[in-house]
Amino acid sequence: MKRVVQAYMRTLRQYLSAPKTRYEYKHYAIWLLLYGLTLALVWGGIYLYHGNH
């Protein structure tokens, strides 16, 4: 699992270092927003679930 995360991070770093068009930036921002939203929902769900038990 750790190896998968490291490989993903390396790919992400390579992508970030590559020159991008405005369209790619827009696309990237949308994905980042969705990722942040998902993370917030998961964390909120876990927090609420453990808070009620």
mmCIF entry with sequence, helices, sheets and N, C-alpha, C, O atoms, coordinates in Angstrom:
data_MODEL
# 
_entry.id   MODEL 
# 
_entity.id                         1 
_entity.type                       polymer 
_entity.pdbx_number_of_molecules   1 
# 
_entity_poly.entity_id                      1 
_entity_poly.type                           'polypeptide(L)' 
_entity_poly.nstd_linkage                   no 
_entity_poly.nstd_monomer                   no 
_entity_poly.pdbx_seq_one_letter_code       MKRVVQAYMRTLRQYLSAPKTRYEYKHYAIWLLLYGLTLALVWGGIYLYHGNH 
_entity_poly.pdbx_seq_one_letter_code_can   MKRVVQAYMRTLRQYLSAPKTRYEYKHYAIWLLLYGLTLALVWGGIYLYHGNH 
_entity_poly.pdbx_strand_id                 A 
# 
loop_
_entity_poly_seq.entity_id 
_entity_poly_seq.num 
_entity_poly_seq.mon_id 
_entity_poly_seq.hetero 
1 1  MET n 
1 2  LYS n 
1 3  ARG n 
1 4  VAL n 
1 5  VAL n 
1 6  GLN n 
1 7  ALA n 
1 8  TYR n 
1 9  MET n 
1 10 ARG n 
1 11 THR n 
1 12 LEU n 
1 13 ARG n 
1 14 GLN n 
1 15 TYR n 
1 16 LEU n 
1 17 SER n 
1 18 ALA n 
1 19 PRO n 
1 20 LYS n 
1 21 THR n 
1 22 ARG n 
1 23 TYR n 
1 24 GLU n 
1 25 TYR n 
1 26 LYS n 
1 27 HIS n 
1 28 TYR n 
1 29 ALA n 
1 30 ILE n 
1 31 TRP n 
1 32 LEU n 
1 33 LEU n 
1 34 LEU n 
1 35 TYR n 
1 36 GLY n 
1 37 LEU n 
1 38 THR n 
1 39 LEU n 
1 40 ALA n 
1 41 LEU n 
1 42 VAL n 
1 43 TRP n 
1 44 GLY n 
1 45 GLY n 
1 46 ILE n 
1 47 TYR n 
1 48 LEU n 
1 49 TYR n 
1 50 HIS n 
1 51 GLY n 
1 52 ASN n 
1 53 HIS n 
# 
_struct_asym.id          A 
_struct_asym.entity_id   1 
# 
loop_
_struct_conf.conf_type_id 
_struct_conf.id 
_struct_conf.pdbx_PDB_helix_id 
_struct_conf.beg_label_comp_id 
_struct_conf.beg_label_asym_id 
_struct_conf.beg_label_seq_id 
_struct_conf.pdbx_beg_PDB_ins_code 
_struct_conf.end_label_comp_id 
_struct_conf.end_label_asym_id 
_struct_conf.end_label_seq_id 
_struct_conf.pdbx_end_PDB_ins_code 
_struct_conf.beg_auth_comp_id 
_struct_conf.beg_auth_asym_id 
_struct_conf.beg_auth_seq_id 
_struct_conf.end_auth_comp_id 
_struct_conf.end_auth_asym_id 
_struct_conf.end_auth_seq_id 
_struct_conf.pdbx_PDB_helix_class 
_struct_conf.details 
_struct_conf.pdbx_PDB_helix_length 
HELX_P HELX_P1 AA1 LYS A 2  ? SER A 17 ? LYS A 2  SER A 17 1 ? 16 
HELX_P HELX_P2 AA2 ARG A 22 ? GLY A 51 ? ARG A 22 GLY A 51 1 ? 30 
# 
_struct_conf_type.id          HELX_P 
_struct_conf_type.criteria    ? 
_struct_conf_type.reference   ? 
# 
loop_
_atom_site.group_PDB 
_atom_site.id 
_atom_site.type_symbol 
_atom_site.label_atom_id 
_atom_site.label_alt_id 
_atom_site.label_comp_id 
_atom_site.label_asym_id 
_atom_site.label_entity_id 
_atom_site.label_seq_id 
_atom_site.pdbx_PDB_ins_code 
_atom_site.Cartn_x 
_atom_site.Cartn_y 
_atom_site.Cartn_z 
_atom_site.occupancy 
_atom_site.B_iso_or_equiv 
_atom_site.pdbx_formal_charge 
_atom_site.auth_seq_id 
_atom_site.auth_comp_id 
_atom_site.auth_asym_id 
_atom_site.auth_atom_id 
_atom_site.pdbx_PDB_model_num 
ATOM 1   N N  . MET A 1 1  ? 0.836   -1.206 0.000   1.00 0.00 ? 1  MET A N  1 
ATOM 2   C CA . MET A 1 1  ? 0.000   0.000  0.000   1.00 0.00 ? 1  MET A CA 1 
ATOM 3   C C  . MET A 1 1  ? 0.870   1.257  0.000   1.00 0.00 ? 1  MET A C  1 
ATOM 4   O O  . MET A 1 1  ? 0.599   2.219  -0.718  1.00 0.00 ? 1  MET A O  1 
ATOM 5   N N  . LYS A 1 2  ? 1.921   1.226  0.822   1.00 0.00 ? 2  LYS A N  1 
ATOM 6   C CA . LYS A 1 2  ? 2.818   2.380  0.910   1.00 0.00 ? 2  LYS A CA 1 
ATOM 7   C C  . LYS A 1 2  ? 3.518   2.634  -0.425  1.00 0.00 ? 2  LYS A C  1 
ATOM 8   O O  . LYS A 1 2  ? 3.725   3.778  -0.829  1.00 0.00 ? 2  LYS A O  1 
ATOM 9   N N  . ARG A 1 3  ? 3.875   1.546  -1.096  1.00 0.00 ? 3  ARG A N  1 
ATOM 10  C CA . ARG A 1 3  ? 4.555   1.650  -2.387  1.00 0.00 ? 3  ARG A CA 1 
ATOM 11  C C  . ARG A 1 3  ? 3.632   2.292  -3.434  1.00 0.00 ? 3  ARG A C  1 
ATOM 12  O O  . ARG A 1 3  ? 4.076   3.089  -4.262  1.00 0.00 ? 3  ARG A O  1 
ATOM 13  N N  . VAL A 1 4  ? 2.356   1.936  -3.383  1.00 0.00 ? 4  VAL A N  1 
ATOM 14  C CA . VAL A 1 4  ? 1.358   2.485  -4.310  1.00 0.00 ? 4  VAL A CA 1 
ATOM 15  C C  . VAL A 1 4  ? 1.235   3.989  -4.107  1.00 0.00 ? 4  VAL A C  1 
ATOM 16  O O  . VAL A 1 4  ? 1.198   4.753  -5.071  1.00 0.00 ? 4  VAL A O  1 
ATOM 17  N N  . VAL A 1 5  ? 1.173   4.408  -2.847  1.00 0.00 ? 5  VAL A N  1 
ATOM 18  C CA . VAL A 1 5  ? 1.060   5.835  -2.520  1.00 0.00 ? 5  VAL A CA 1 
ATOM 19  C C  . VAL A 1 5  ? 2.301   6.588  -2.995  1.00 0.00 ? 5  VAL A C  1 
ATOM 20  O O  . VAL A 1 5  ? 2.188   7.675  -3.562  1.00 0.00 ? 5  VAL A O  1 
ATOM 21  N N  . GLN A 1 6  ? 3.475   6.018  -2.768  1.00 0.00 ? 6  GLN A N  1 
ATOM 22  C CA . GLN A 1 6  ? 4.729   6.661  -3.190  1.00 0.00 ? 6  GLN A CA 1 
ATOM 23  C C  . GLN A 1 6  ? 4.790   6.796  -4.704  1.00 0.00 ? 6  GLN A C  1 
ATOM 24  O O  . GLN A 1 6  ? 5.221   7.828  -5.219  1.00 0.00 ? 6  GLN A O  1 
ATOM 25  N N  . ALA A 1 7  ? 4.365   5.768  -5.417  1.00 0.00 ? 7  ALA A N  1 
ATOM 26  C CA . ALA A 1 7  ? 4.357   5.794  -6.885  1.00 0.00 ? 7  ALA A CA 1 
ATOM 27  C C  . ALA A 1 7  ? 3.390   6.865  -7.383  1.00 0.00 ? 7  ALA A C  1 
ATOM 28  O O  . ALA A 1 7  ? 3.680   7.590  -8.334  1.00 0.00 ? 7  ALA A O  1 
ATOM 29  N N  . TYR A 1 8  ? 2.236   6.949  -6.723  1.00 0.00 ? 8  TYR A N  1 
ATOM 30  C CA . TYR A 1 8  ? 1.231   7.944  -7.083  1.00 0.00 ? 8  TYR A CA 1 
ATOM 31  C C  . TYR A 1 8  ? 1.749   9.353  -6.859  1.00 0.00 ? 8  TYR A C  1 
ATOM 32  O O  . TYR A 1 8  ? 1.540   10.242 -7.685  1.00 0.00 ? 8  TYR A O  1 
ATOM 33  N N  . MET A 1 9  ? 2.432   9.551  -5.726  1.00 0.00 ? 9  MET A N  1 
ATOM 34  C CA . MET A 1 9  ? 2.996   10.862 -5.398  1.00 0.00 ? 9  MET A CA 1 
ATOM 35  C C  . MET A 1 9  ? 4.065   11.260 -6.414  1.00 0.00 ? 9  MET A C  1 
ATOM 36  O O  . MET A 1 9  ? 4.148   12.422 -6.811  1.00 0.00 ? 9  MET A O  1 
ATOM 37  N N  . ARG A 1 10 ? 4.880   10.296 -6.831  1.00 0.00 ? 10 ARG A N  1 
ATOM 38  C CA . ARG A 1 10 ? 5.921   10.556 -7.810  1.00 0.00 ? 10 ARG A CA 1 
ATOM 39  C C  . ARG A 1 10 ? 5.315   10.970 -9.150  1.00 0.00 ? 10 ARG A C  1 
ATOM 40  O O  . ARG A 1 10 ? 5.796   11.902 -9.794  1.00 0.00 ? 10 ARG A O  1 
ATOM 41  N N  . THR A 1 11 ? 4.265   10.278 -9.562  1.00 0.00 ? 11 THR A N  1 
ATOM 42  C CA . THR A 1 11 ? 3.562   10.602 -10.813 1.00 0.00 ? 11 THR A CA 1 
ATOM 43  C C  . THR A 1 11 ? 2.955   11.992 -10.726 1.00 0.00 ? 11 THR A C  1 
ATOM 44  O O  . THR A 1 11 ? 3.023   12.778 -11.672 1.00 0.00 ? 11 THR A O  1 
ATOM 45  N N  . LEU A 1 12 ? 2.360   12.282 -9.573  1.00 0.00 ? 12 LEU A N  1 
ATOM 46  C CA . LEU A 1 12 ? 1.744   13.589 -9.358  1.00 0.00 ? 12 LEU A CA 1 
ATOM 47  C C  . LEU A 1 12 ? 2.787   14.697 -9.422  1.00 0.00 ? 12 LEU A C  1 
ATOM 48  O O  . LEU A 1 12 ? 2.542   15.753 -10.004 1.00 0.00 ? 12 LEU A O  1 
ATOM 49  N N  . ARG A 1 13 ? 3.955   14.456 -8.821  1.00 0.00 ? 13 ARG A N  1 
ATOM 50  C CA . ARG A 1 13 ? 5.037   15.443 -8.819  1.00 0.00 ? 13 ARG A CA 1 
ATOM 51  C C  . ARG A 1 13 ? 5.542   15.699 -10.235 1.00 0.00 ? 13 ARG A C  1 
ATOM 52  O O  . ARG A 1 13 ? 5.813   16.840 -10.610 1.00 0.00 ? 13 ARG A O  1 
ATOM 53  N N  . GLN A 1 14 ? 5.667   14.627 -11.016 1.00 0.00 ? 14 GLN A N  1 
ATOM 54  C CA . GLN A 1 14 ? 6.094   14.756 -12.413 1.00 0.00 ? 14 GLN A CA 1 
ATOM 55  C C  . GLN A 1 14 ? 5.080   15.572 -13.208 1.00 0.00 ? 14 GLN A C  1 
ATOM 56  O O  . GLN A 1 14 ? 5.445   16.405 -14.037 1.00 0.00 ? 14 GLN A O  1 
ATOM 57  N N  . TYR A 1 15 ? 3.813   15.322 -12.944 1.00 0.00 ? 15 TYR A N  1 
ATOM 58  C CA . TYR A 1 15 ? 2.749   16.040 -13.646 1.00 0.00 ? 15 TYR A CA 1 
ATOM 59  C C  . TYR A 1 15 ? 2.761   17.519 -13.273 1.00 0.00 ? 15 TYR A C  1 
ATOM 60  O O  . TYR A 1 15 ? 2.575   18.387 -14.126 1.00 0.00 ? 15 TYR A O  1 
ATOM 61  N N  . LEU A 1 16 ? 2.979   17.792 -11.996 1.00 0.00 ? 16 LEU A N  1 
ATOM 62  C CA . LEU A 1 16 ? 2.998   19.175 -11.521 1.00 0.00 ? 16 LEU A CA 1 
ATOM 63  C C  . LEU A 1 16 ? 4.181   19.950 -12.079 1.00 0.00 ? 16 LEU A C  1 
ATOM 64  O O  . LEU A 1 16 ? 4.079   21.151 -12.327 1.00 0.00 ? 16 LEU A O  1 
ATOM 65  N N  . SER A 1 17 ? 5.309   19.265 -12.280 1.00 0.00 ? 17 SER A N  1 
ATOM 66  C CA . SER A 1 17 ? 6.508   19.938 -12.779 1.00 0.00 ? 17 SER A CA 1 
ATOM 67  C C  . SER A 1 17 ? 6.450   20.173 -14.287 1.00 0.00 ? 17 SER A C  1 
ATOM 68  O O  . SER A 1 17 ? 7.173   21.016 -14.818 1.00 0.00 ? 17 SER A O  1 
ATOM 69  N N  . ALA A 1 18 ? 5.579   19.418 -14.978 1.00 0.00 ? 18 ALA A N  1 
ATOM 70  C CA . ALA A 1 18 ? 5.442   19.584 -16.429 1.00 0.00 ? 18 ALA A CA 1 
ATOM 71  C C  . ALA A 1 18 ? 4.680   20.873 -16.745 1.00 0.00 ? 18 ALA A C  1 
ATOM 72  O O  . ALA A 1 18 ? 3.765   21.248 -16.012 1.00 0.00 ? 18 ALA A O  1 
ATOM 73  N N  . PRO A 1 19 ? 5.055   21.556 -17.841 1.00 0.00 ? 19 PRO A N  1 
ATOM 74  C CA . PRO A 1 19 ? 4.339   22.775 -18.228 1.00 0.00 ? 19 PRO A CA 1 
ATOM 75  C C  . PRO A 1 19 ? 2.893   22.456 -18.598 1.00 0.00 ? 19 PRO A C  1 
ATOM 76  O O  . PRO A 1 19 ? 2.620   21.442 -19.240 1.00 0.00 ? 19 PRO A O  1 
ATOM 77  N N  . LYS A 1 20 ? 1.976   23.318 -18.194 1.00 0.00 ? 20 LYS A N  1 
ATOM 78  C CA . LYS A 1 20 ? 0.564   23.052 -18.408 1.00 0.00 ? 20 LYS A CA 1 
ATOM 79  C C  . LYS A 1 20 ? -0.144  24.200 -19.132 1.00 0.00 ? 20 LYS A C  1 
ATOM 80  O O  . LYS A 1 20 ? 0.258   25.361 -19.057 1.00 0.00 ? 20 LYS A O  1 
ATOM 81  N N  . THR A 1 21 ? -1.192  23.831 -19.819 1.00 0.00 ? 21 THR A N  1 
ATOM 82  C CA . THR A 1 21 ? -2.030  24.827 -20.480 1.00 0.00 ? 21 THR A CA 1 
ATOM 83  C C  . THR A 1 21 ? -3.072  25.327 -19.491 1.00 0.00 ? 21 THR A C  1 
ATOM 84  O O  . THR A 1 21 ? -3.222  24.762 -18.407 1.00 0.00 ? 21 THR A O  1 
ATOM 85  N N  . ARG A 1 22 ? -3.776  26.360 -19.848 1.00 0.00 ? 22 ARG A N  1 
ATOM 86  C CA . ARG A 1 22 ? -4.811  26.915 -18.976 1.00 0.00 ? 22 ARG A CA 1 
ATOM 87  C C  . ARG A 1 22 ? -5.917  25.894 -18.751 1.00 0.00 ? 22 ARG A C  1 
ATOM 88  O O  . ARG A 1 22 ? -6.475  25.802 -17.658 1.00 0.00 ? 22 ARG A O  1 
ATOM 89  N N  . TYR A 1 23 ? -6.232  25.129 -19.792 1.00 0.00 ? 23 TYR A N  1 
ATOM 90  C CA . TYR A 1 23 ? -7.274  24.099 -19.700 1.00 0.00 ? 23 TYR A CA 1 
ATOM 91  C C  . TYR A 1 23 ? -6.909  23.047 -18.655 1.00 0.00 ? 23 TYR A C  1 
ATOM 92  O O  . TYR A 1 23 ? -7.753  22.619 -17.868 1.00 0.00 ? 23 TYR A O  1 
ATOM 93  N N  . GLU A 1 24 ? -5.635  22.637 -18.662 1.00 0.00 ? 24 GLU A N  1 
ATOM 94  C CA . GLU A 1 24 ? -5.178  21.636 -17.696 1.00 0.00 ? 24 GLU A CA 1 
ATOM 95  C C  . GLU A 1 24 ? -5.254  22.168 -16.268 1.00 0.00 ? 24 GLU A C  1 
ATOM 96  O O  . GLU A 1 24 ? -5.596  21.434 -15.341 1.00 0.00 ? 24 GLU A O  1 
ATOM 97  N N  . TYR A 1 25 ? -4.932  23.452 -16.099 1.00 0.00 ? 25 TYR A N  1 
ATOM 98  C CA . TYR A 1 25 ? -5.015  24.056 -14.769 1.00 0.00 ? 25 TYR A CA 1 
ATOM 99  C C  . TYR A 1 25 ? -6.448  24.032 -14.258 1.00 0.00 ? 25 TYR A C  1 
ATOM 100 O O  . TYR A 1 25 ? -6.694  23.747 -13.086 1.00 0.00 ? 25 TYR A O  1 
ATOM 101 N N  . LYS A 1 26 ? -7.399  24.337 -15.155 1.00 0.00 ? 26 LYS A N  1 
ATOM 102 C CA . LYS A 1 26 ? -8.810  24.335 -14.796 1.00 0.00 ? 26 LYS A CA 1 
ATOM 103 C C  . LYS A 1 26 ? -9.230  22.930 -14.384 1.00 0.00 ? 26 LYS A C  1 
ATOM 104 O O  . LYS A 1 26 ? -9.911  22.741 -13.376 1.00 0.00 ? 26 LYS A O  1 
ATOM 105 N N  . HIS A 1 27 ? -8.818  21.963 -15.166 1.00 0.00 ? 27 HIS A N  1 
ATOM 106 C CA . HIS A 1 27 ? -9.123  20.567 -14.915 1.00 0.00 ? 27 HIS A CA 1 
ATOM 107 C C  . HIS A 1 27 ? -8.538  20.128 -13.572 1.00 0.00 ? 27 HIS A C  1 
ATOM 108 O O  . HIS A 1 27 ? -9.193  19.453 -12.778 1.00 0.00 ? 27 HIS A O  1 
ATOM 109 N N  . TYR A 1 28 ? -7.291  20.531 -13.344 1.00 0.00 ? 28 TYR A N  1 
ATOM 110 C CA . TYR A 1 28 ? -6.578  20.175 -12.126 1.00 0.00 ? 28 TYR A CA 1 
ATOM 111 C C  . TYR A 1 28 ? -7.262  20.777 -10.898 1.00 0.00 ? 28 TYR A C  1 
ATOM 112 O O  . TYR A 1 28 ? -7.378  20.128 -9.858  1.00 0.00 ? 28 TYR A O  1 
ATOM 113 N N  . ALA A 1 29 ? -7.711  22.020 -11.034 1.00 0.00 ? 29 ALA A N  1 
ATOM 114 C CA . ALA A 1 29 ? -8.398  22.701 -9.933  1.00 0.00 ? 29 ALA A CA 1 
ATOM 115 C C  . ALA A 1 29 ? -9.697  21.989 -9.573  1.00 0.00 ? 29 ALA A C  1 
ATOM 116 O O  . ALA A 1 29 ? -10.034 21.861 -8.396  1.00 0.00 ? 29 ALA A O  1 
ATOM 117 N N  . ILE A 1 30 ? -10.425 21.529 -10.585 1.00 0.00 ? 30 ILE A N  1 
ATOM 118 C CA . ILE A 1 30 ? -11.681 20.810 -10.353 1.00 0.00 ? 30 ILE A CA 1 
ATOM 119 C C  . ILE A 1 30 ? -11.419 19.512 -9.600  1.00 0.00 ? 30 ILE A C  1 
ATOM 120 O O  . ILE A 1 30 ? -12.129 19.183 -8.650  1.00 0.00 ? 30 ILE A O  1 
ATOM 121 N N  . TRP A 1 31 ? -10.386 18.770 -10.035 1.00 0.00 ? 31 TRP A N  1 
ATOM 122 C CA . TRP A 1 31 ? -10.043 17.512 -9.372  1.00 0.00 ? 31 TRP A CA 1 
ATOM 123 C C  . TRP A 1 31 ? -9.616  17.735 -7.931  1.00 0.00 ? 31 TRP A C  1 
ATOM 124 O O  . TRP A 1 31 ? -9.971  16.967 -7.037  1.00 0.00 ? 31 TRP A O  1 
ATOM 125 N N  . LEU A 1 32 ? -8.848  18.798 -7.720  1.00 0.00 ? 32 LEU A N  1 
ATOM 126 C CA . LEU A 1 32 ? -8.379  19.131 -6.380  1.00 0.00 ? 32 LEU A CA 1 
ATOM 127 C C  . LEU A 1 32 ? -9.563  19.451 -5.468  1.00 0.00 ? 32 LEU A C  1 
ATOM 128 O O  . LEU A 1 32 ? -9.598  19.039 -4.309  1.00 0.00 ? 32 LEU A O  1 
ATOM 129 N N  . LEU A 1 33 ? -10.521 20.183 -6.005  1.00 0.00 ? 33 LEU A N  1 
ATOM 130 C CA . LEU A 1 33 ? -11.726 20.556 -5.273  1.00 0.00 ? 33 LEU A CA 1 
ATOM 131 C C  . LEU A 1 33 ? -12.529 19.312 -4.901  1.00 0.00 ? 33 LEU A C  1 
ATOM 132 O O  . LEU A 1 33 ? -12.977 19.169 -3.764  1.00 0.00 ? 33 LEU A O  1 
ATOM 133 N N  . LEU A 1 34 ? -12.707 18.412 -5.874  1.00 0.00 ? 34 LEU A N  1 
ATOM 134 C CA . LEU A 1 34 ? -13.450 17.180 -5.634  1.00 0.00 ? 34 LEU A CA 1 
ATOM 135 C C  . LEU A 1 34 ? -12.752 16.311 -4.593  1.00 0.00 ? 34 LEU A C  1 
ATOM 136 O O  . LEU A 1 34 ? -13.397 15.717 -3.729  1.00 0.00 ? 34 LEU A O  1 
ATOM 137 N N  . TYR A 1 35 ? -11.421 16.246 -4.687  1.00 0.00 ? 35 TYR A N  1 
ATOM 138 C CA . TYR A 1 35 ? -10.635 15.458 -3.749  1.00 0.00 ? 35 TYR A CA 1 
ATOM 139 C C  . TYR A 1 35 ? -10.778 16.020 -2.333  1.00 0.00 ? 35 TYR A C  1 
ATOM 140 O O  . TYR A 1 35 ? -10.971 15.273 -1.374  1.00 0.00 ? 35 TYR A O  1 
ATOM 141 N N  . GLY A 1 36 ? -10.680 17.343 -2.217  1.00 0.00 ? 36 GLY A N  1 
ATOM 142 C CA . GLY A 1 36 ? -10.817 18.005 -0.924  1.00 0.00 ? 36 GLY A CA 1 
ATOM 143 C C  . GLY A 1 36 ? -12.192 17.787 -0.320  1.00 0.00 ? 36 GLY A C  1 
ATOM 144 O O  . GLY A 1 36 ? -12.330 17.574 0.884   1.00 0.00 ? 36 GLY A O  1 
ATOM 145 N N  . LEU A 1 37 ? -13.208 17.842 -1.175  1.00 0.00 ? 37 LEU A N  1 
ATOM 146 C CA . LEU A 1 37 ? -14.587 17.645 -0.742  1.00 0.00 ? 37 LEU A CA 1 
ATOM 147 C C  . LEU A 1 37 ? -14.792 16.218 -0.236  1.00 0.00 ? 37 LEU A C  1 
ATOM 148 O O  . LEU A 1 37 ? -15.418 15.998 0.801   1.00 0.00 ? 37 LEU A O  1 
ATOM 149 N N  . THR A 1 38 ? -14.255 15.254 -0.983  1.00 0.00 ? 38 THR A N  1 
ATOM 150 C CA . THR A 1 38 ? -14.363 13.844 -0.600  1.00 0.00 ? 38 THR A CA 1 
ATOM 151 C C  . THR A 1 38 ? -13.665 13.598 0.727   1.00 0.00 ? 38 THR A C  1 
ATOM 152 O O  . THR A 1 38 ? -14.190 12.909 1.601   1.00 0.00 ? 38 THR A O  1 
ATOM 153 N N  . LEU A 1 39 ? -12.468 14.173 0.869   1.00 0.00 ? 39 LEU A N  1 
ATOM 154 C CA . LEU A 1 39 ? -11.696 14.023 2.094   1.00 0.00 ? 39 LEU A CA 1 
ATOM 155 C C  . LEU A 1 39 ? -12.460 14.607 3.285   1.00 0.00 ? 39 LEU A C  1 
ATOM 156 O O  . LEU A 1 39 ? -12.522 13.997 4.352   1.00 0.00 ? 39 LEU A O  1 
ATOM 157 N N  . ALA A 1 40 ? -13.033 15.783 3.091   1.00 0.00 ? 40 ALA A N  1 
ATOM 158 C CA . ALA A 1 40 ? -13.798 16.445 4.146   1.00 0.00 ? 40 ALA A CA 1 
ATOM 159 C C  . ALA A 1 40 ? -15.016 15.607 4.541   1.00 0.00 ? 40 ALA A C  1 
ATOM 160 O O  . ALA A 1 40 ? -15.326 15.480 5.726   1.00 0.00 ? 40 ALA A O  1 
ATOM 161 N N  . LEU A 1 41 ? -15.700 15.042 3.559   1.00 0.00 ? 41 LEU A N  1 
ATOM 162 C CA . LEU A 1 41 ? -16.873 14.208 3.831   1.00 0.00 ? 41 LEU A CA 1 
ATOM 163 C C  . LEU A 1 41 ? -16.494 12.945 4.592   1.00 0.00 ? 41 LEU A C  1 
ATOM 164 O O  . LEU A 1 41 ? -17.174 12.549 5.539   1.00 0.00 ? 41 LEU A O  1 
ATOM 165 N N  . VAL A 1 42 ? -15.402 12.320 4.167   1.00 0.00 ? 42 VAL A N  1 
ATOM 166 C CA . VAL A 1 42 ? -14.943 11.092 4.838   1.00 0.00 ? 42 VAL A CA 1 
ATOM 167 C C  . VAL A 1 42 ? -14.533 11.385 6.272   1.00 0.00 ? 42 VAL A C  1 
ATOM 168 O O  . VAL A 1 42 ? -14.940 10.690 7.203   1.00 0.00 ? 42 VAL A O  1 
ATOM 169 N N  . TRP A 1 43 ? -13.715 12.434 6.439   1.00 0.00 ? 43 TRP A N  1 
ATOM 170 C CA . TRP A 1 43 ? -13.274 12.810 7.785   1.00 0.00 ? 43 TRP A CA 1 
ATOM 171 C C  . TRP A 1 43 ? -14.451 13.208 8.663   1.00 0.00 ? 43 TRP A C  1 
ATOM 172 O O  . TRP A 1 43 ? -14.524 12.817 9.828   1.00 0.00 ? 43 TRP A O  1 
ATOM 173 N N  . GLY A 1 44 ? -15.362 13.979 8.108   1.00 0.00 ? 44 GLY A N  1 
ATOM 174 C CA . GLY A 1 44 ? -16.562 14.394 8.843   1.00 0.00 ? 44 GLY A CA 1 
ATOM 175 C C  . GLY A 1 44 ? -17.398 13.199 9.252   1.00 0.00 ? 44 GLY A C  1 
ATOM 176 O O  . GLY A 1 44 ? -17.896 13.130 10.375  1.00 0.00 ? 44 GLY A O  1 
ATOM 177 N N  . GLY A 1 45 ? -17.548 12.255 8.328   1.00 0.00 ? 45 GLY A N  1 
ATOM 178 C CA . GLY A 1 45 ? -18.315 11.048 8.606   1.00 0.00 ? 45 GLY A CA 1 
ATOM 179 C C  . GLY A 1 45 ? -17.693 10.226 9.717   1.00 0.00 ? 45 GLY A C  1 
ATOM 180 O O  . GLY A 1 45 ? -18.392 9.762  10.618  1.00 0.00 ? 45 GLY A O  1 
ATOM 181 N N  . ILE A 1 46 ? -16.392 10.045 9.659   1.00 0.00 ? 46 ILE A N  1 
ATOM 182 C CA . ILE A 1 46 ? -15.673 9.286  10.688  1.00 0.00 ? 46 ILE A CA 1 
ATOM 183 C C  . ILE A 1 46 ? -15.785 9.995  12.038  1.00 0.00 ? 46 ILE A C  1 
ATOM 184 O O  . ILE A 1 46 ? -16.029 9.362  13.066  1.00 0.00 ? 46 ILE A O  1 
ATOM 185 N N  . TYR A 1 47 ? -15.605 11.315 12.021  1.00 0.00 ? 47 TYR A N  1 
ATOM 186 C CA . TYR A 1 47 ? -15.672 12.105 13.250  1.00 0.00 ? 47 TYR A CA 1 
ATOM 187 C C  . TYR A 1 47 ? -17.058 12.020 13.882  1.00 0.00 ? 47 TYR A C  1 
ATOM 188 O O  . TYR A 1 47 ? -17.189 11.819 15.089  1.00 0.00 ? 47 TYR A O  1 
ATOM 189 N N  . LEU A 1 48 ? -18.093 12.174 13.053  1.00 0.00 ? 48 LEU A N  1 
ATOM 190 C CA . LEU A 1 48 ? -19.467 12.100 13.545  1.00 0.00 ? 48 LEU A CA 1 
ATOM 191 C C  . LEU A 1 48 ? -19.798 10.704 14.052  1.00 0.00 ? 48 LEU A C  1 
ATOM 192 O O  . LEU A 1 48 ? -20.445 10.542 15.086  1.00 0.00 ? 48 LEU A O  1 
ATOM 193 N N  . TYR A 1 49 ? -19.346 9.701  13.310  1.00 0.00 ? 49 TYR A N  1 
ATOM 194 C CA . TYR A 1 49 ? -19.615 8.311  13.682  1.00 0.00 ? 49 TYR A CA 1 
ATOM 195 C C  . TYR A 1 49 ? -18.992 7.979  15.034  1.00 0.00 ? 49 TYR A C  1 
ATOM 196 O O  . TYR A 1 49 ? -19.637 7.379  15.894  1.00 0.00 ? 49 TYR A O  1 
ATOM 197 N N  . HIS A 1 50 ? -17.739 8.374  15.211  1.00 0.00 ? 50 HIS A N  1 
ATOM 198 C CA . HIS A 1 50 ? -17.054 8.092  16.475  1.00 0.00 ? 50 HIS A CA 1 
ATOM 199 C C  . HIS A 1 50 ? -17.535 8.998  17.591  1.00 0.00 ? 50 HIS A C  1 
ATOM 200 O O  . HIS A 1 50 ? -17.468 8.631  18.764  1.00 0.00 ? 50 HIS A O  1 
ATOM 201 N N  . GLY A 1 51 ? -18.016 10.172 17.238  1.00 0.00 ? 51 GLY A N  1 
ATOM 202 C CA . GLY A 1 51 ? -18.527 11.106 18.238  1.00 0.00 ? 51 GLY A CA 1 
ATOM 203 C C  . GLY A 1 51 ? -19.821 10.633 18.860  1.00 0.00 ? 51 GLY A C  1 
ATOM 204 O O  . GLY A 1 51 ? -20.112 10.939 20.016  1.00 0.00 ? 51 GLY A O  1 
ATOM 205 N N  . ASN A 1 52 ? -20.607 9.878  18.086  1.00 0.00 ? 52 ASN A N  1 
ATOM 206 C CA . ASN A 1 52 ? -21.907 9.407  18.578  1.00 0.00 ? 52 ASN A CA 1 
ATOM 207 C C  . ASN A 1 52 ? -21.828 8.063  19.284  1.00 0.00 ? 52 ASN A C  1 
ATOM 208 O O  . ASN A 1 52 ? -22.847 7.555  19.753  1.00 0.00 ? 52 ASN A O  1 
ATOM 209 N N  . HIS A 1 53 ? -20.653 7.484  19.369  1.00 0.00 ? 53 HIS A N  1 
ATOM 210 C CA . HIS A 1 53 ? -20.520 6.167  20.012  1.00 0.00 ? 53 HIS A CA 1 
ATOM 211 C C  . HIS A 1 53 ? -19.716 6.256  21.293  1.00 0.00 ? 53 HIS A C  1 
ATOM 212 O O  . HIS A 1 53 ? -19.506 5.244  21.962  1.00 0.00 ? 53 HIS A O  1 
# 
